[in-house]
Structures are given as structure tokens and as C-alpha cells.
């Protein structure tokens, strides 16, 4: 994933992981990249999951213990950060994403340090936040309207997200990131 490229162990909050119960670890380790609990053999499922698997439509086709492919775009980061209900499992390692990895998905710069009484609080801070680059885009857009800039003078860009560096503000990206 381009967003996590170059991330070092020494980056603040990068060694902080949610501690999981043994059952969550057991099931999480069995799920392949790009998969979910649906990829597990029926015989290993707990009874409550078998009940859901037997009537998927009734339960709206849930995707417990989902892992994205490493090339997927990250899904919504929630304040709850529950590994069983969100795609927070690392695609290739048997663990959930670290606080820093989640912060990168939300576009927080690496020098922004999260503090809190525990790791869960830090995940919640990130999930409750407006991603900084989205805030910057909104702010720049509001300035245009407040300053009554004519629409014809407003630059329009498409962004090639495959090479976007989430640790740099939009206006500091390389020229090849933008497609006119």
C-alpha cells in the first residue's frame, strides 16, 4: 500500500497495537488477504457465526474479520475500531493496523503524535477526526467562496491516488500527482 510505504518502526505511535483476545487472533490469522470470516471453513466457526452463515440474507451479509487486499483503498476508519466488525486487519501480517498506520490512512502527518490513556483511545481519536487533508480542501474551498473568486478562475484537478503522498498537503504534491 502506497500510504504505508516508508513507514519506520521508530515513527511515533507505530508500535502501538490494539491487544486482541485469543479468539480474535485465532480467527484473524486464518483469514487470507482480501478475505473475511466467510473464507473460514464452516466447521471452525463458533455457533453464533454458523447461525449467521446459515441465513446470510437475514443478517445483511456481514463481513466480520475482513482483510483488504494490500492494493485496496482503505475503508472507513471508525472510532469503535473493532477488528471483528471493520477491515482493520493488516493484509499480510497477523495483526491489526497500528495507531500510526490508521493515522496515515486518515492523512495525519507522521509528526503528529497521539496521546491518550490507552491504545483504544488513540484509535478513537483518529476515527472521530476529520482527515486533515479533507479539512484543508474544505478550508481552501470556503476561502474561494468567501473571497468571491469567479468559478472560471478556480483550478480543477483530478488526483492520481496511486501516487498521492498522504503526508504532504495537496498543494505540496509533485506535479505528476495531478491530472488536468
N, C-alpha and C positions, 0 to 999 in steps of 0.2 A: 504494500500500500504506500503510495507516494506521500501521504500525510505523515506516516511514521518513519520515513526514510531519514537516516542520520541521527536518530534519537539515541542518546547515550545513557548508560546506566546512571551516570552522575547528574543527569538533568533533574532539577528539583521535582519531587513527587513521583518520580518514575519507578521507584522501588516499592511504592505503596499499592498493595492489592487487597481487595476485599477477601477476608477469610471465609471460606466456604465450609459447609458441613460435609462430612464424609459421603453422604448420599449424593449431594450435588456434584462433588468431584467425580464419583464413580460414573454417573450418567454423562457428565460433561466430557470425560475422557473418551467415551465410546462414540461420540458424535463426530462424523467426518466434516472436513472443511466444506462449507456450503450446505450443510445438513441441519437436521433438527431431531427432536425426540422421535419423529416418525421414521427415522432411519434405524432405530433400535429394534432388535428382534422382539417380537411380542412377548416371548417367554421371560425376558428380563425386566419387563415393565412392572412397576408397582400396581396393585389392584386398581387404585383410583385412575391411573393412566390407561389401563386396559378398558375401563368403563368408558372413558372418553374416546379411545381409539375405536371401540365398537360402535359408536354413534357420533362420528365426527361432525355431521351437519348440525346436530343438536347443540354442540359446543362451539360452533362457528369456526371450525378448522384451526384450532390453536397451534402455535409454533413454539412450544416450550423448548428451552435449551437450544436456541438457534445459533449457528455459527455462520457468519457471512463467508463468502469466498474472499481471499485476500485482495482480489481485484474489484470487489463490490464497493459501492458508495455506502458509507456508514449510515445506518438508520437513525431514527430519533434517539437522542440521549435523554433519558428521563431522570428525574430526581430520585425515583424509587430504586433504580439500578438493581433490579432483581434478575440474577442470572437465569432463573427458570422462566421468566416472562419477557425477556428482551434479548436482543442479539448483542450481548456484551462479552461473549466468549471469544478469545483470541482465535483467529482462523487456523493457526498452525501449532500453537502451543497449548498445553493442557492447563489453562488458567484463564481468568477473565482479564480484560484490559486493565492496565494500571491507571491511576489517577491522571498521570501526565498524558498517557495515550488518549484517554477520553477528553482531556483538556485540548489536545491538539485537534481532535475531531470537531470540537466546538470553536476552534480558531483562537484559543488563548495563546499568547506568545510564551515561549519556554521560560522567560524570566519572570513570569507571573507565578508567584508561589501561593499555594492554597494552604490555609491553616484551619484547624478545627480540632475538636476533642477526639475524633477518630476518623478512620478512612471513609466510613459511610457518610459522614458529614461533608467531606470533601467532594465525594461523588454527587451528593445532593446539591451542593453549591454550583457545580458545573451544570447539572441537569436543570436547575432553576434559572440559570443565567441566559440572557440574550447573547448569542455568539458575538464577540467583539467586532468581527468584520461585517456582520449583518448590521450591527449598531452603527458602524462607520458609514456604511452605504446609506442607511436611513438618514443619518445626520447630514451627509452631503446632499441627499435629495431634498431634505427640508430646507437647507440653505438656498438651493436653487429657487424654490417656491417663495421663500421669504424675501429673496433679493429680486424676485420677479424677472428671472432670466427667461428670454424667449425660448420656446421649445426648439426652434431651429438651431440654437447655439449650444444645446445640451449634447455632449458627446454620448454616443451609444456604442456599447461593446458587448460582444459575446466573449465568454471566458472559457478557454480550454482547461477544464477542471483536472485533466490528467496531469498537467504540469504546474498547477497552481500551488504556490508555497503558502501554506496557511499561517506561517509565522511571519509573513510580511503583509503590511497593509496593501490593499488593492492598488493604490497609486504608486507603490514602490515595486511592483512586479516587473519582470522582464517584459520587453515588448512582444515577444513571441507567445506570451500567455493570452494576449488579446487578439481577437479576430474581428476585423472591421467589416 
